[in-house]
Amino acid sequence: MTLIAIGVVAVLVIVNGLFVATEFAVVASRPAVLEEAVEKNLRGAAAAYRARRDLRHQLSGAQVLITLSSVLLGILAEPAIGDLVRPALVGLVLPSGVIDTAVWITAIGIAAVLQMLVGELVPKNIAIAEPEKTLRRLAPMHGILVRLIAPVIWLLDGLTAFAVRAFGQEPVDELDEAIGKPELAAILEASRREGLIEGFEHNLLTGALDLGSRSVVSVMIPRSRVVSVDRKMTISEIEGVILESGHSRLPVIAAAGDSFLGMIHVKDLFRLPEAAMHETVPLEGIRRMLVVEEEQTLEAALMAMRASRNHLAAVRGAEGKTVGIVTMEDVIEELVGDIHDESDTPCS
């Protein structure tokens, strides 16, 4: 009879460990990885993906099942293990009352160690190490058990929501909790420190996060430093400015200090006949220039440039005047660092 009881206790410890593994696996698993597993038709992938999408109920079910198995373990473990260790303790010269206490303490201690190791720590670490694989193995059976105790879960969820609201808080579904920029930045920094990502990758990803919070004015070239050409300049003179500056796109102004009329692209000059070299650029040769606001985010400016297929944009200030220009290269350099092309002077 004692061996049967010990066998039941061992089964309960293992079952408890499976519930714990499921609980940690469903939290640690990544939906994208599970979705890929579903596409590959891996065994248990569909059940695992459904469990991850139904996170709140799966966690509640795991907690109920863990509690039930722990209660049963507590009821059965002490007498079963106690009967096993009692003969060894009876051989000691101890009063009968002390022996009973020693048996109880020993049985509880052994049960607690088994529960912590086999029923908690080992399955937890396995689930955290391979959450998707663990969930694919356990989700099908766990899903069936959760459906069987659905009324209990529904009742407990309702009581939990009532208690949370009593403290002035609104219950939150774990699936609704998204990771914000500060958390993402912290994760990236931790990954860089651990050597999981290189410095360049870290800068690239953190730079991408910053694009939505930094304004155009932080990277623009001020109006006073903009290399531009006058509307009255000849094509030959414009080519000279292009060669000297190394820029392939130049803003066009009507007179010094005026707003930009548009811009000239160097490849447009190549299409003009040789005889036109001493003439001004025809009006149709001046391209329309994209305009962005100085307080616009870098992300919005980059999207506008991509949509309009413009690599150069005029920056308009709060008073409606042109305060500078911004290039697509300026924005991209915030992600990847300085970009040097053939026209840049090499650093010595």
C-alpha contacts under 8 A as a table, 3 or more apart, distances in Angstrom:
res1	aa1	res2	aa2	distance
1	M	4	I	5.17
1	M	5	A	6.34
2	T	5	A	5.09
2	T	6	I	6.13
2	T	80	A	5.92
2	T	83	D	6.82
2	T	84	L	7.10
3	L	6	I	4.98
3	L	7	G	6.08
4	I	7	G	4.99
4	I	8	V	6.26
5	A	8	V	5.05
5	A	9	V	6.22
5	A	76	L	7.20
5	A	77	A	7.97
5	A	80	A	5.51
6	I	9	V	5.03
6	I	10	A	6.16
6	I	77	A	7.54
6	I	80	A	5.75
6	I	81	I	6.83
7	G	10	A	5.06
7	G	11	V	6.22
8	V	11	V	5.09
8	V	12	L	6.20
9	V	12	L	5.08
9	V	13	V	6.24
9	V	73	L	6.13
9	V	76	L	6.58
9	V	77	A	5.86
9	V	80	A	7.83
10	A	13	V	5.17
10	A	14	I	6.31
11	V	14	I	5.14
11	V	15	V	6.03
12	L	15	V	4.99
12	L	16	N	5.94
12	L	69	S	6.11
12	L	70	S	7.82
12	L	72	L	7.67
12	L	73	L	6.21
13	V	16	N	5.11
13	V	17	G	6.23
13	V	69	S	7.82
13	V	73	L	7.24
13	V	114	L	7.26
13	V	115	Q	5.96
13	V	118	V	6.58
13	V	119	G	5.22
14	I	17	G	4.97
14	I	18	L	6.33
14	I	118	V	6.62
14	I	119	G	6.02
15	V	18	L	5.04
15	V	19	F	6.40
15	V	69	S	7.40
15	V	119	G	7.63
16	N	19	F	5.17
16	N	20	V	6.26
16	N	65	L	7.76
16	N	66	I	5.64
16	N	69	S	5.88
16	N	70	S	7.03
16	N	119	G	5.31
16	N	120	E	7.70
17	G	20	V	5.03
17	G	21	A	6.06
17	G	118	V	6.19
17	G	119	G	3.83
17	G	120	E	5.69
17	G	122	V	7.81
17	G	123	P	5.56
17	G	124	K	7.96
18	L	21	A	5.02
18	L	22	T	6.17
18	L	119	G	7.64
18	L	123	P	6.80
18	L	138	L	7.51
19	F	22	T	5.09
19	F	23	E	6.22
19	F	62	A	5.77
19	F	65	L	6.84
19	F	66	I	6.04
19	F	142	H	7.79
20	V	23	E	5.06
20	V	24	F	6.39
20	V	62	A	7.17
20	V	66	I	6.97
20	V	119	G	7.24
20	V	120	E	6.31
20	V	123	P	6.49
20	V	124	K	6.38
21	A	24	F	5.37
21	A	25	A	5.91
21	A	123	P	4.86
21	A	124	K	5.26
21	A	126	I	7.26
21	A	127	A	5.25
21	A	134	T	7.39
22	T	25	A	5.00
22	T	26	V	5.97
22	T	62	A	7.22
22	T	127	A	7.27
22	T	134	T	7.26
22	T	135	L	6.10
22	T	138	L	6.34
22	T	139	A	7.11
22	T	142	H	7.67
23	E	26	V	5.54
23	E	27	V	6.61
23	E	58	Q	7.59
23	E	59	L	5.92
23	E	62	A	5.83
23	E	63	Q	7.84
24	F	27	V	5.27
24	F	28	A	6.04
24	F	124	K	6.25
24	F	127	A	5.93
24	F	128	I	6.55
24	F	131	P	7.47
25	A	28	A	5.13
25	A	29	S	5.66
25	A	127	A	4.94
25	A	128	I	6.34
25	A	130	E	7.74
25	A	131	P	4.36
25	A	132	E	6.69
25	A	134	T	6.29
25	A	135	L	5.50
26	V	29	S	5.51
26	V	48	A	7.85
26	V	51	A	6.88
26	V	52	R	5.65
26	V	55	L	6.96
26	V	58	Q	7.77
26	V	59	L	7.82
26	V	131	P	7.11
26	V	132	E	7.95
26	V	135	L	6.34
27	V	52	R	7.48
27	V	55	L	7.41
28	A	127	A	7.88
28	A	128	I	6.37
28	A	131	P	5.77
28	A	132	E	7.98
29	S	33	V	7.76
29	S	34	L	7.59
29	S	52	R	7.44
29	S	131	P	4.93
29	S	132	E	5.12
29	S	135	L	7.63
30	R	33	V	5.44
30	R	34	L	6.43
30	R	132	E	7.14
31	P	34	L	5.06
31	P	35	E	5.99
31	P	49	Y	6.83
31	P	52	R	6.82
31	P	53	R	7.91
32	A	35	E	5.07
32	A	36	E	6.27
33	V	36	E	5.13
33	V	37	A	6.30
33	V	132	E	7.29
34	L	37	A	4.91
34	L	38	V	6.26
34	L	45	A	6.33
34	L	48	A	7.00
34	L	49	Y	5.58
34	L	132	E	6.54
35	E	38	V	5.04
35	E	39	E	6.38
35	E	45	A	7.81
35	E	49	Y	6.60
36	E	39	E	5.06
36	E	40	K	6.35
37	A	40	K	5.03
37	A	41	N	6.20
37	A	42	L	5.56
37	A	45	A	5.65
38	V	41	N	4.87
38	V	42	L	6.13
38	V	45	A	5.09
38	V	46	A	5.61
38	V	49	Y	7.58
39	E	42	L	7.85
41	N	45	A	6.92
41	N	46	A	7.97
42	L	45	A	5.47
43	R	46	A	7.84
43	R	136	R	6.93
43	R	137	R	7.89
44	G	47	A	5.44
44	G	48	A	6.12
44	G	135	L	7.98
44	G	136	R	4.46
44	G	137	R	6.05
44	G	138	L	7.97
44	G	139	A	6.98
44	G	140	P	6.41
45	A	48	A	5.01
45	A	49	Y	6.03
45	A	136	R	5.25
46	A	49	Y	5.15
46	A	50	R	6.22
47	A	50	R	5.13
47	A	51	A	6.13
47	A	136	R	6.98
47	A	139	A	5.62
47	A	140	P	5.41
47	A	143	G	7.42
48	A	51	A	5.05
48	A	52	R	6.27
48	A	132	E	7.69
48	A	135	L	5.54
48	A	136	R	5.04
48	A	138	L	7.96
48	A	139	A	5.16
48	A	140	P	7.23
49	Y	52	R	5.14
49	Y	53	R	6.27
50	R	53	R	5.08
50	R	54	D	6.17
51	A	54	D	5.01
51	A	55	L	6.08
51	A	58	Q	6.29
51	A	139	A	6.68
51	A	143	G	7.21
52	R	55	L	5.09
52	R	58	Q	7.96
53	R	175	L	7.48
54	D	57	H	5.89
54	D	58	Q	6.20
55	L	58	Q	5.15
55	L	59	L	6.09
55	L	174	E	6.80
55	L	175	L	6.62
56	R	59	L	5.34
56	R	60	S	6.24
56	R	173	D	6.23
56	R	174	E	6.22
56	R	175	L	7.50
57	H	60	S	5.00
57	H	61	G	5.98
57	H	146	V	7.94
57	H	153	I	7.19
58	Q	61	G	5.03
58	Q	62	A	6.09
58	Q	143	G	7.66
58	Q	146	V	6.93
59	L	62	A	5.01
59	L	63	Q	6.17
60	S	63	Q	5.15
60	S	64	V	6.29
60	S	153	I	6.22
60	S	157	D	7.56
61	G	64	V	5.14
61	G	65	L	6.16
61	G	145	L	7.96
61	G	146	V	5.28
61	G	149	I	7.43
61	G	150	A	7.80
61	G	153	I	6.20
62	A	65	L	5.14
62	A	66	I	5.96
62	A	146	V	7.73
63	Q	66	I	5.09
63	Q	67	T	6.05
64	V	67	T	5.14
64	V	68	L	6.20
64	V	153	I	7.50
65	L	68	L	5.11
65	L	69	S	6.15
66	I	69	S	5.27
66	I	70	S	6.00
67	T	70	S	5.07
67	T	71	V	6.09
68	L	71	V	5.20
68	L	72	L	6.27
69	S	72	L	5.16
69	S	73	L	5.98
70	S	73	L	4.90
70	S	74	G	6.06
71	V	74	G	5.07
71	V	75	I	6.31
72	L	75	I	5.10
72	L	76	L	6.18
73	L	76	L	5.29
73	L	77	A	5.43
74	G	77	A	5.52
74	G	78	E	6.75
75	I	78	E	6.77
75	I	79	P	7.88
76	L	79	P	6.06
76	L	80	A	6.14
77	A	80	A	5.25
77	A	81	I	5.80
77	A	82	G	7.93
77	A	107	A	7.28
77	A	108	I	7.49
77	A	111	A	6.23
78	E	81	I	5.48
78	E	82	G	5.58
78	E	104	W	6.68
78	E	107	A	5.22
78	E	108	I	5.79
78	E	111	A	7.33
79	P	82	G	4.84
79	P	83	D	6.01
79	P	107	A	7.67
80	A	83	D	5.44
80	A	84	L	6.60
81	I	84	L	5.00
81	I	85	V	6.31
81	I	107	A	5.22
81	I	110	I	7.81
81	I	111	A	7.70
82	G	85	V	5.31
82	G	86	R	5.78
82	G	103	V	5.57
82	G	104	W	6.37
82	G	106	T	7.46
82	G	107	A	5.11
83	D	86	R	5.35
83	D	87	P	7.59
84	L	87	P	7.00
85	V	88	A	5.53
85	V	89	L	6.57
85	V	103	V	6.75
85	V	106	T	7.76
85	V	107	A	7.44
86	R	89	L	5.15
86	R	90	V	5.99
86	R	103	V	5.94
87	P	90	V	5.14
87	P	91	G	6.71
88	A	91	G	5.73
88	A	92	L	7.56
89	L	92	L	5.44
89	L	99	I	6.69
89	L	102	A	7.74
89	L	103	V	7.19
90	V	93	V	7.49
90	V	94	L	7.62
90	V	99	I	6.81
94	L	98	V	6.30
94	L	99	I	6.18
95	P	98	V	5.27
95	P	99	I	6.29
96	S	99	I	5.07
96	S	100	D	6.44
97	G	100	D	5.31
97	G	101	T	6.51
98	V	101	T	5.11
98	V	102	A	6.03
99	I	102	A	4.95
99	I	103	V	6.00
100	D	103	V	5.15
100	D	104	W	6.23
101	T	104	W	5.10
101	T	105	I	6.16
102	A	105	I	5.16
102	A	106	T	5.97
103	V	106	T	5.17
103	V	107	A	5.97
104	W	107	A	5.21
104	W	108	I	6.08
105	I	108	I	5.22
105	I	109	G	5.97
106	T	109	G	5.05
106	T	110	I	6.13
107	A	110	I	5.27
107	A	111	A	6.12
108	I	111	A	5.11
108	I	112	A	5.99
109	G	112	A	5.10
109	G	113	V	6.20
110	I	113	V	5.23
110	I	114	L	6.20
111	A	114	L	5.17
111	A	115	Q	5.98
112	A	115	Q	5.01
112	A	116	M	6.07
113	V	116	M	5.18
113	V	117	L	6.06
114	L	117	L	5.27
114	L	118	V	5.56
114	L	119	G	6.81
115	Q	118	V	5.64
115	Q	119	G	4.51
115	Q	120	E	6.39
116	M	119	G	5.51
116	M	120	E	4.86
116	M	121	L	5.91
117	L	120	E	5.67
117	L	121	L	5.07
117	L	122	V	5.76
118	V	121	L	6.62
118	V	122	V	5.65
118	V	123	P	6.96
119	G	122	V	7.11
119	G	123	P	6.79
120	E	123	P	5.85
120	E	124	K	5.95
121	L	124	K	5.13
121	L	125	N	6.18
122	V	125	N	5.36
122	V	126	I	6.27
123	P	126	I	5.06
123	P	127	A	6.02
124	K	127	A	5.20
124	K	128	I	6.20
125	N	128	I	5.13
125	N	129	A	6.05
126	I	129	A	5.14
126	I	130	E	6.23
126	I	131	P	7.69
126	I	134	T	7.69
127	A	130	E	5.35
127	A	131	P	4.74
127	A	134	T	5.78
127	A	135	L	7.83
128	I	131	P	5.34
130	E	133	K	5.55
130	E	134	T	6.04
131	P	134	T	5.15
131	P	135	L	5.99
132	E	135	L	5.13
132	E	136	R	6.14
133	K	136	R	5.22
133	K	137	R	6.51
134	T	137	R	5.30
134	T	138	L	6.29
135	L	138	L	5.13
135	L	139	A	5.31
136	R	139	A	5.68
136	R	140	P	7.51
137	R	140	P	7.21
138	L	141	M	5.99
138	L	142	H	6.07
139	A	142	H	4.93
139	A	143	G	5.70
140	P	143	G	5.27
140	P	144	I	6.61
141	M	144	I	5.20
141	M	145	L	6.44
142	H	145	L	5.14
142	H	146	V	6.11
143	G	146	V	5.10
143	G	147	R	6.26
144	I	147	R	5.22
144	I	148	L	6.36
145	L	148	L	5.02
145	L	149	I	6.43
146	V	149	I	5.31
146	V	150	A	5.86
147	R	150	A	4.90
148	L	151	P	7.99
149	I	152	V	5.41
149	I	153	I	6.40
150	A	153	I	5.03
150	A	154	W	6.04
151	P	154	W	5.03
151	P	155	L	6.17
152	V	155	L	5.15
152	V	156	L	6.18
153	I	156	L	5.15
153	I	157	D	5.95
154	W	157	D	5.17
154	W	158	G	6.19
155	L	158	G	5.18
155	L	159	L	6.30
156	L	159	L	5.07
156	L	160	T	5.98
157	D	160	T	5.00
157	D	161	A	6.10
158	G	161	A	5.16
158	G	162	F	6.24
159	L	162	F	5.07
159	L	163	A	6.20
160	T	163	A	5.12
160	T	164	V	6.11
161	A	164	V	5.12
161	A	165	R	6.14
161	A	170	E	7.66
161	A	171	P	5.73
162	F	165	R	5.25
162	F	166	A	6.21
163	A	166	A	5.01
163	A	167	F	6.78
164	V	167	F	5.37
164	V	168	G	6.86
164	V	169	Q	5.62
164	V	170	E	6.58
164	V	171	P	6.32
165	R	168	G	4.97
165	R	169	Q	4.94
165	R	170	E	5.61
165	R	171	P	7.12
166	A	169	Q	7.32
172	V	176	D	7.13
172	V	177	E	7.78
173	D	176	D	5.50
173	D	177	E	7.21
174	E	177	E	5.48
175	L	178	A	7.70
179	I	183	E	5.97
179	I	184	L	6.54
180	G	183	E	5.45
180	G	184	L	6.22
181	K	184	L	4.98
181	K	185	A	5.97
181	K	209	L	6.77
182	P	185	A	5.09
182	P	186	A	6.17
183	E	186	A	5.04
183	E	187	I	6.18
184	L	187	I	5.05
184	L	188	L	6.16
185	A	188	L	5.10
185	A	189	E	6.15
185	A	206	T	6.44
185	A	209	L	7.92
186	A	189	E	5.10
186	A	190	A	6.15
187	I	190	A	5.12
187	I	191	S	6.09
188	L	191	S	5.01
188	L	192	R	6.15
188	L	202	H	6.42
188	L	205	L	7.83
188	L	206	T	7.52
189	E	192	R	5.06
189	E	193	R	6.27
189	E	202	H	7.33
190	A	193	R	5.12
190	A	194	E	6.22
191	S	194	E	5.12
191	S	195	G	6.19
191	S	196	L	5.10
191	S	197	I	5.96
192	R	195	G	5.07
192	R	196	L	5.87
192	R	197	I	5.13
192	R	198	E	6.28
192	R	199	G	6.72
192	R	202	H	6.51
193	R	196	L	7.66
194	E	197	I	7.93
195	G	198	E	6.61
197	I	201	E	6.12
197	I	202	H	6.46
198	E	201	E	5.26
198	E	202	H	6.19
199	G	202	H	5.01
199	G	203	N	6.16
200	F	203	N	5.13
200	F	204	L	6.07
200	F	336	V	7.46
201	E	204	L	5.01
201	E	205	L	6.15
202	H	205	L	5.32
202	H	206	T	6.04
203	N	206	T	5.25
203	N	207	G	5.74
203	N	335	L	6.79
203	N	336	V	7.20
204	L	207	G	5.13
204	L	208	A	6.26
204	L	335	L	4.83
204	L	336	V	5.68
205	L	208	A	5.09
205	L	209	L	6.49
205	L	335	L	7.52
206	T	209	L	5.05
206	T	210	D	6.36
206	T	335	L	7.97
207	G	210	D	5.04
207	G	211	L	6.41
207	G	334	E	6.14
207	G	335	L	4.82
208	A	211	L	5.35
208	A	212	G	7.79
208	A	335	L	6.20
209	L	212	G	6.48
209	L	213	S	7.85
210	D	213	S	5.33
210	D	214	R	6.07
211	L	214	R	5.57
211	L	297	T	6.70
211	L	298	L	5.09
211	L	299	E	4.92
212	G	297	T	5.70
212	G	298	L	6.31
212	G	299	E	5.14
212	G	300	A	7.51
213	S	297	T	6.20
213	S	298	L	7.64
214	R	218	S	6.99
214	R	297	T	5.48
214	R	298	L	5.98
215	S	218	S	5.73
215	S	219	V	7.84
215	S	294	E	6.77
215	S	295	E	5.17
215	S	296	Q	5.36
215	S	297	T	4.20
215	S	298	L	5.52
216	V	219	V	5.78
216	V	220	M	6.04
216	V	293	E	7.44
216	V	294	E	5.24
216	V	295	E	6.04
216	V	296	Q	5.72
216	V	297	T	5.73
216	V	298	L	5.36
216	V	301	A	7.24
216	V	315	V	7.85
216	V	326	V	7.35
217	V	220	M	5.20
217	V	294	E	5.01
217	V	295	E	6.49
217	V	315	V	7.98
219	V	326	V	7.04
219	V	330	D	6.45
219	V	331	V	7.23
220	M	315	V	7.60
220	M	324	G	6.27
220	M	325	I	5.57
220	M	326	V	4.66
220	M	327	T	7.75
220	M	330	D	7.48
221	I	225	R	6.46
221	I	226	V	6.42
221	I	324	G	5.39
221	I	325	I	5.34
221	I	326	V	6.17
222	P	225	R	5.53
222	P	226	V	6.49
222	P	323	V	6.06
222	P	324	G	4.32
222	P	325	I	6.77
223	R	226	V	5.24
223	R	322	T	7.27
223	R	323	V	5.11
223	R	324	G	4.01
223	R	325	I	7.01
224	S	324	G	7.67
226	V	324	G	6.90
226	V	325	I	7.22
227	V	245	S	7.47
227	V	250	L	6.81
227	V	251	P	7.49
228	S	250	L	5.38
228	S	251	P	4.91
228	S	252	V	5.84
228	S	253	I	7.05
229	V	233	M	6.95
229	V	238	I	6.55
229	V	241	V	7.62
229	V	250	L	6.73
229	V	251	P	6.40
229	V	252	V	5.07
229	V	253	I	6.32
230	D	233	M	5.37
230	D	252	V	5.77
230	D	253	I	5.09
230	D	254	A	5.90
230	D	255	A	6.22
230	D	256	A	7.50
231	R	252	V	5.99
231	R	253	I	5.70
231	R	254	A	5.09
231	R	255	A	7.30
231	R	280	T	7.25
231	R	281	V	7.54
232	K	254	A	7.46
232	K	280	T	6.03
233	M	237	E	6.05
233	M	238	I	6.48
233	M	279	E	7.93
233	M	280	T	5.78
233	M	281	V	7.87
234	T	237	E	5.18
234	T	238	I	6.25
234	T	277	M	6.66
234	T	278	H	5.26
234	T	279	E	4.89
234	T	280	T	4.27
234	T	281	V	6.72
235	I	238	I	5.00
235	I	239	E	6.17
235	I	269	L	7.38
235	I	276	A	7.25
235	I	277	M	5.01
235	I	278	H	6.09
235	I	279	E	6.09
235	I	280	T	5.71
235	I	281	V	6.08
236	S	239	E	5.18
236	S	240	G	6.42
236	S	277	M	5.09
236	S	278	H	6.01
237	E	240	G	5.04
237	E	241	V	6.50
238	I	241	V	5.11
238	I	242	I	6.27
239	E	242	I	4.98
239	E	243	L	6.15
239	E	266	V	7.84
240	G	243	L	5.17
240	G	244	E	6.15
241	V	244	E	5.12
241	V	245	S	5.94
242	I	245	S	5.27
242	I	246	G	5.60
242	I	247	H	5.63
242	I	248	S	6.55
242	I	250	L	7.75
242	I	266	V	7.60
243	L	246	G	5.36
243	L	247	H	7.57
246	G	343	S	5.23
246	G	344	D	7.56
247	H	250	L	6.82
247	H	343	S	7.96
248	S	265	H	5.90
248	S	266	V	5.22
248	S	267	K	7.97
249	R	263	M	6.66
249	R	264	I	5.66
249	R	265	H	4.61
249	R	266	V	6.29
249	R	312	L	7.45
250	L	263	M	5.41
250	L	264	I	5.38
250	L	265	H	6.76
251	P	260	F	6.13
251	P	261	L	7.47
251	P	262	G	5.82
251	P	263	M	4.13
251	P	264	I	6.39
252	V	260	F	5.51
252	V	261	L	5.50
252	V	262	G	5.40
252	V	263	M	5.12
252	V	264	I	6.84
252	V	286	I	7.74
253	I	256	A	6.93
253	I	257	G	7.80
253	I	258	D	6.00
253	I	259	S	6.21
253	I	260	F	4.77
253	I	261	L	5.47
253	I	262	G	7.53
254	A	258	D	6.26
254	A	259	S	7.67
254	A	260	F	7.41
254	A	261	L	6.79
255	A	258	D	5.57
259	S	321	K	7.33
259	S	322	T	5.99
260	F	263	M	7.61
260	F	289	M	7.95
260	F	314	A	7.65
260	F	322	T	7.70
261	L	286	I	7.93
261	L	288	R	7.65
261	L	289	M	7.63
262	G	286	I	5.88
262	G	287	R	5.44
262	G	288	R	4.89
262	G	289	M	4.71
263	M	286	I	5.59
263	M	287	R	5.20
263	M	288	R	6.59
263	M	289	M	6.01
264	I	268	D	7.23
264	I	285	G	7.10
264	I	286	I	5.40
264	I	287	R	6.12
265	H	268	D	5.50
265	H	269	L	7.20
265	H	287	R	7.78
266	V	269	L	5.38
266	V	270	F	6.97
267	K	270	F	5.22
267	K	271	R	7.05
268	D	271	R	5.51
268	D	272	L	7.21
268	D	285	G	6.88
269	L	272	L	5.42
270	F	273	P	7.91
272	L	276	A	6.64
272	L	277	M	8.00
273	P	276	A	5.56
273	P	277	M	7.45
274	E	277	M	5.67
275	A	278	H	7.35
276	A	279	E	5.16
276	A	280	T	7.80
277	M	280	T	7.94
281	V	285	G	6.13
281	V	286	I	7.36
282	P	285	G	5.26
282	P	286	I	7.20
283	L	286	I	5.55
284	E	287	R	7.35
289	M	310	N	7.82
289	M	312	L	7.29
289	M	313	A	6.04
289	M	314	A	6.77
290	L	305	M	7.58
290	L	308	S	7.72
290	L	310	N	6.88
290	L	312	L	7.01
290	L	313	A	4.65
290	L	314	A	6.14
291	V	313	A	5.35
291	V	314	A	4.72
291	V	315	V	5.86
291	V	316	R	6.70
292	V	296	Q	6.86
292	V	301	A	6.60
292	V	313	A	6.56
292	V	314	A	6.24
292	V	315	V	5.09
292	V	316	R	6.10
293	E	296	Q	5.19
293	E	315	V	5.54
293	E	316	R	4.88
293	E	317	G	6.29
293	E	318	A	7.85
294	E	315	V	5.61
294	E	316	R	5.77
294	E	317	G	5.49
294	E	318	A	7.49
296	Q	300	A	6.51
296	Q	301	A	6.66
297	T	300	A	5.23
297	T	301	A	6.23
298	L	301	A	4.99
298	L	302	L	6.00
298	L	331	V	6.56
299	E	302	L	5.18
299	E	303	M	6.22
300	A	303	M	5.12
300	A	304	A	6.14
301	A	304	A	5.06
301	A	305	M	6.20
302	L	305	M	5.11
302	L	306	R	6.20
302	L	328	M	6.63
302	L	331	V	6.96
303	M	306	R	5.11
303	M	307	A	6.08
304	A	307	A	5.11
304	A	308	S	6.11
305	M	308	S	5.26
305	M	309	R	5.55
305	M	310	N	4.91
305	M	311	H	6.13
305	M	312	L	7.57
305	M	313	A	7.62
305	M	328	M	7.10
306	R	309	R	4.90
306	R	310	N	6.64
306	R	311	H	7.95
307	A	310	N	7.94
310	N	313	A	7.16
311	H	327	T	5.51
311	H	328	M	4.95
311	H	329	E	7.57
312	L	325	I	7.13
312	L	326	V	6.04
312	L	327	T	4.49
312	L	328	M	6.43
313	A	325	I	5.64
313	A	326	V	5.43
313	A	327	T	6.25
314	A	322	T	6.66
314	A	323	V	7.87
314	A	324	G	6.11
314	A	325	I	4.44
314	A	326	V	6.48
315	V	322	T	5.67
315	V	323	V	5.76
315	V	324	G	5.14
315	V	325	I	5.11
315	V	326	V	6.73
316	R	319	E	7.93
316	R	320	G	5.72
316	R	321	K	5.50
316	R	322	T	4.49
316	R	323	V	5.77
316	R	324	G	7.37
317	G	320	G	5.31
317	G	321	K	5.44
317	G	322	T	6.04
317	G	323	V	5.72
318	A	321	K	7.41
326	V	330	D	6.50
326	V	331	V	7.84
327	T	330	D	5.14
327	T	331	V	6.76
328	M	331	V	5.23
328	M	332	I	6.19
329	E	332	I	5.08
329	E	333	E	5.94
329	E	339	I	7.63
330	D	333	E	5.29
330	D	334	E	6.86
331	V	334	E	5.40
331	V	335	L	7.36
332	I	335	L	5.27
332	I	336	V	6.43
332	I	337	G	7.75
333	E	336	V	5.10
333	E	337	G	4.51
333	E	338	D	5.25
333	E	339	I	6.40
334	E	337	G	5.81
334	E	338	D	7.94
336	V	339	I	7.82
340	H	343	S	7.86
340	H	344	D	5.81
341	D	344	D	5.57
